Amino acid sequence: MADTPKKKRPFWRKRARRSTRPGEHKPVLLAEVLAALDPQPGQTVVDCTLGFAGHAAELLRRVAPDGLLIATDLDPANVEPARQRLEAVGGLFAVHHANFAGLPHVLAAEGVTGVDGLLADLGMSSMQVDDRGRGFSFMRDGPLDMRMDPTRGRTAAELLNTLSAEELAAALRDLGDEPQADAIAAAVVAARKVKPIERTKELRELVGAAAPVRIDRTPGAPPERKQKLAPPTRVFQALRILVNRELANLQQLLRVLPQVLRPGGRAALISFHSGEDRLIKAAFRGGLRAGVYDAVSEDPIRPTFEERRENPRSRSAKLRWARRAAT
């Protein structure tokens, strides 16, 4: 009897798993962040995006024993594990389940009027991406949630099933740079008339059908797999940013940043999206021209080849820093 041919796997399952095991989270651009902020013993520093405390733990080590680390995170699932990791480091710290857009209120609650260093890593943590129940990744089937804080706000599914085609297409273009935004939005509206879109797998397959990829095999073209994954990557990114109002929150942080930094204080912001990087670049350069900052990074700092190889999710990271003017 002839062997039964194996069923061909979908293209998104061909590569080995990249899930991050507990305790293996790798903070992006860690050495570069520490060089930009230059934290010193006795200083007060803020980590606006605590996550698994990869950056925060190193900041705490450098300001200890008398310095203070204040950390915020929008995801309540991150708070207790990160707190335990910081307790193992020792030193003075405070952790808040809060949106960094409301940082002045957090600092006021701690009796702090200004900080010497501030970090915001705007990317998702590996744990969030790998948790199929959160709906951030199209590589794993799960509910279309995408909320950083699952206790509030509308889910991605709710937005997909209520936004007009025009509103959805605009979001895909503006937040995901999706060239086939109109076709995808039209397909979403047509599909939800039959059945609400509720799962990541449903959306991934819908995008694949509405935005087929013509593979470019010319020399120097991206790998076939990367080309096929591009449309769903852009769509999921746009939805996540929309669900969590990420650009609006970043704009608010950039507005209050000069108020919370002490003279000579430094800020380091890591972005993973061109829209975020443009906002940071404009705010820092505008502040430099106005005399609010006396130094800013001229160009974004990118991960080294070694870091990109060891942590592929760092490949799109961009770090920019600014220093508050002394007067």
N, C-alpha and C positions, 0 to 999 in steps of 0.2 A: 504494500500500500504506500502510495507516494506521500511524502510529508506535506502536511497542510501549510501553505505559505503563511508566514506571519503577517498579521495586519500592520500596515504602515502607520506609524505613530504620527499624530499631528505635528507640524513643524515646531510648535511652541514647546514640545516635550522632548525634543531630541537632545538637548544639552543636559549635562549632569546637573543635579540639584545644586542651587546656590543658597539654600536656606542657611540662616545663621543660627548656630547652636547657642543656647543660653550661656552667657559669660564670654562669648567670643566677639561681641560687638567691637568694631574698630572705629574709633573716632577719626573723622576725616581731617586731614591737614593739621594734625595735632602739633607737630614741631613748629609749623609755620604760625599757628595761632599763638603759641607760647612766645615766639620771637616777636610777633606783632604787639602783643599786650605787655610783655615783659613784667609779669606779676612779681611783686616783692613782698617779703614778710611784713605783716602789719597792715597791708592794704585791704580795701573793700572792693570785691569784684562781683560781677553778676553774670550768670549763665542763663540767658533767656529761654533756652531750649534744652532743658536738662537731659531728656532721653534716658539712656542707661548710665549716665554720669561719667562717660569716658573723658570728655573735656573737663567736666566739673571736678573730678577727682584730682586731676593734675593741677588745676588752678588752686584747689584747696591746699594741696601739698606745698605750693609755693608761697601762699600768703600765711600759712600757719607759722607759729602757734597763736599769734595774737590777731591775725587778720580775719576777715569775715567773707564768706561766700554766700551770696543770695542766689537762689535758683528758682526758676519758674518753668512749668510745663503745662500745656493745654490738655495733655492726655492723662487722665487720672490713673491709668494702669501703670504709668512710668514712675509715679511719685514714691510709693513704698519701696520697690526694689532699688531705686536710686538712693533713697534715704539710707538704706542698709549699707550700700556700698560706700557712701560718704562717711557713715559712722565708723566703718572699718579703717578709713584713712585717718580719722581724728581731726581735731580742729573745730573752729566755730563755723556753723553754717545754718541756713534756714531755707526750707523748701516750701514752695507755694504752688498749689494747683491753680494756675492763673494764666491768662492770655498776656503775652508780653506787650500788647498794645496798651495795657493798663499798668505798665511798670511804675509810674509815679505813685500809684496807690499802694503797690507792694512795698516800695521803699519807705513810704510814709508809715506803713504798719510796722516796719522794723526800726523806725526812728532814724533813718538814714537820709541825709540831705544831698549826698553826692557820692559817686563811685569813682574808683581809679581805673577800672577796666570793665569792659562789657563785651560779651560774646553772644552772637546769635547764629546758630547753625540751622538754616532754613529747610534743610532736607528732612525727609522721613528717616526714622531709624530702621535698621534691618529687621528688627522684631515686628514692627508695624507692617512692613511689606510682606513678611513671611507668614503673618497671621491671616489665614484665609477668611476668618470671620469678620475682618475689618473691611474687606473689599477693595483694598488699595491696588492690588495686582491682578492683571488679567491672566497671569500664569497659573493661578489657582482659583478654582470655582468657589464662589462664596456670595453672600448677600452684598448688594451694591450699597454699602454704607458710606465709607470714606470720611467719616467725621473724625477729626483728631480728638474731640471730646464727645464721646458717644452719648452723653447725657443731655445734649442740647443741639438745636439747629435741625435743619432738614437734611435728609440723606441724599446721596447721589440718585438713588432710585426715585425719590420724590421729585427731584428737580427734572430728571429725564422724562417723567410722566406728566409734568405740568407746564414746563416752559414751552413757549411757542417755537416754531421752527426757526423764526428769525432770531429770537433770543438765544437759542441753543447754538445756531451757526455762528453768531457773533462771539459767543464764549469760546467755541472751539478755535476760531481764528485768532482771537486776541490773547487767549491764555495757553493755547497749544500750538499755535502757528500751523494749523491743519489746513492744507491747500484744498482738500475736498470737503470742507466744513458744510457746505450747502447740501451736498449729496447725503452725507451722514445724518444731518439733522432731519432731512426729509424721510430717510429710512426709519429713523427713530419714531417720528410722528406716525408713519404708516404702521409700524409694528405695534405700537402701544394701543392702536385702535382695536387690534385683535386681542392683545393680552398685555398687561403691564410688564415693563422690563424690570426685573428684580434681581437678576444674578449676573455676576461678572462674565460667566461663560456666554450668556445670551448676548450681552453687549459686545463682547469680543467677536463672536460669530457675525453679528449684525454689521459691525464695522468692516470686517473682512469682506463681506459681500457687497457693501455699499461703496467701499474704497479699495477696489482691487489694485494690487501693485504690479506694475510692469517691471520685471526684473532687468536691471542694467548689468550686463556682463562685460562691459568694456573694462580695459585695464585701469586699475585704481578705484573702481566702483566698490561701495560697501559690500560686505558679504550678503549672500542671498537671504539668510535668516534675519539679518539686521534690517534689510529692506522690507521684509514681510511684517516685521514687528513694529515698524515705524508708525503706521496709522493708529493701531490700538494704544501704543505708548503715548502718542500725542493726545488722544481722546481722554484716556484715563488721567493724564496729568492735568488737562484743562478742567475736568470735572472735580478733581481733588482741590485744585486751587479755588474753584468757584464755591464748592461746598463749605470750605473753611475760611473764605474771605481773606485769603493769604496776602494778596497784594494790598488790600486796604489796611490790614494789620501791620504790614511792613511800613507802609507810608506813615502810619501813626507813630511807630517806633522811631522812624527817622526824624519825625517832627519833634519828639520829646528828647531825643538823644542829647542835644546840646544842653538841655536843662539838667539832665541827670549826671553828666560827666563833670567831674571836678576839673579845674584848670590843669592842663597837662595830662588829663585822663585819656585813655585810648579805647577805641571800639574796633572790633573785628567782626565782620559779617560774612558768612559763607552762603552763597546762593547756588542753586542748581538749575535755574530757569533764566532765560535771557531777559524776560520782563523784570524779574527781581534785580538782576545785575544792573539793568539800565536805571532803575530807581535809585539803587545804592550809589552808583557812579555819579548820577546827577546831583544827589543830595550832598555827597562828600565834596564834589568840585564846586558846587554852589556855596557850601559852607566855607570852603577855602577862599573863594573870591570875596566873601563877605567878612572874612576875618574871624569867623567862628572857630574854624580849625586852622592850625598853623602848619599842618603836614597831612597829606593823604597819599595813599598808594597810587602811583601813576598808572600802573597796569594791574589787572587781576593776577593773583598768585594761584598757580595751578598745581595739582598733585604731581609728584615726580613719577617717572616711568615705573619705579619700583613699587610705589604705593598703588598706582593704577593696576599693576599686575597682581598684587596681593589682595587688593580690594577693588574689584571692577566697578562697584557702585560709586566710587569716588571720582570716576573719570570726567564727569561734567561739573565738578565742584570748582567754584571761583571764590577766592578770598580777597576782600578789600578791607583796608583799615584806615582810620583817621585818628588824629590827635587833637584834642581840644586846646585851643589857644590858651596861653598862660594868663592872659588878662582879659 
